[in-house]
Amino acid sequence: MNKSKKIYIAGHTGMAGSAIWRHLEKAGYTNLIGRTSAALDLENQKTVAQFFNIEKPEVLIIAAAKVGGILANIEQPYDFLMKNLLIQNNLIENAHRFGVQKLIFLGSSCIYPKFCAQPIKEDYLLTGTLEPTNESYAIAKIAGLKACEALRNQFDKDFVSLMPTNLYGEWDNFDLNSSHVIPAMIKKFHEAKLNDQASVTLWGTGTPMREFMYVKDLASAVCFALENNLEEPVYNVGVGEDLSIKDLALLIQKVTGHKGEIVWDVSKPDGTPRKILDIQKLNALGWSAQTQLEEGLKMTYKWFLKRYDKL
């Protein structure tokens, strides 16, 4: 990959997009472009087409999406479906129309069936029903993956989809109404510690098993995909290890220094019982995650503390 190629990172201010930007900049890429949502409405077909016509990016990385945790997905299913469809359809179609040479589409491990075999292989897509609490988001991401795969098959495009496991890290969303599990726990434990070690109430039973990847490892996977010709249309990206939500809570409690009680609200949903990705395909090509969970959590909490008053 020529490091002077014009690379448009859609969603460059979000957790994943900003990590990708920093990684590519550090790797010597000199022609990165991005637009904030205020400057470019990715849901508007006309303005996205105008942007591609003027800027003519040679590479597109799609890290833009409407994302959120279980509560946000339950309360806003239409938004999660339609906004993500609009964003990715506009980007993928204009990448095709304006001759983008390489496209990397970021999906999510929630695209896979709720009860499929573990670890989850890429081949398990569309072999069963989805987890109801994030079905709308998953359907949108499946549509984006299939659009890239169709363009690859019909027009011989170098378009590839990466399906990362659950991400966490710097610039995550710490709003308790819309955040994912790790940032929500970090904020809850931190605020309980400040409140005389108050108890912390968490959703569900704590028994589901989950895999978590530090966002800087995703950025390195995107760079790997950028610099190599990947022969398959879809690759899982993960760490190959999981733990229970209860063990995750204990680890975050340790990292934050909270000493109070943890209360589990079993009236709230658990979600999928277990979700760990089979990452053999990408590992076999030479990429692997490098960050241990506790190390990544410590770096994330350190970042959180510096910005707590602004989050």
Buried (B, 14 or more C-beta within 10 A) or exposed (E): BEEEBBBBBBBBBBBBBBBBBBBBEEBEBEBBBBBEEEEBBBBEBEBBBEBBEEBEBBBBBBBBBBBBBBBBBBEBBEBBBBBBBBBBBBBBBBBBEBEBBBBBBBBBBBBBBBEBEBBBBBEBBEEEEBBBBBBBBBBBBBBBBBBBBBBBEEEEBBBBBBBBBBBBBBBBBBBEEBBBBBBBBBBBBBBBBEEEBBEBEBBBBBEBBBBBBBBBBBBBBBBBBBEBEBEEBBBBBBBBEBBBBBBBBBBBBEBBEBEBEBEBEEEBBBBBEBBBBBBEBBBEBEBBBEBEBEEBBBBBBEBBEEEBEEE
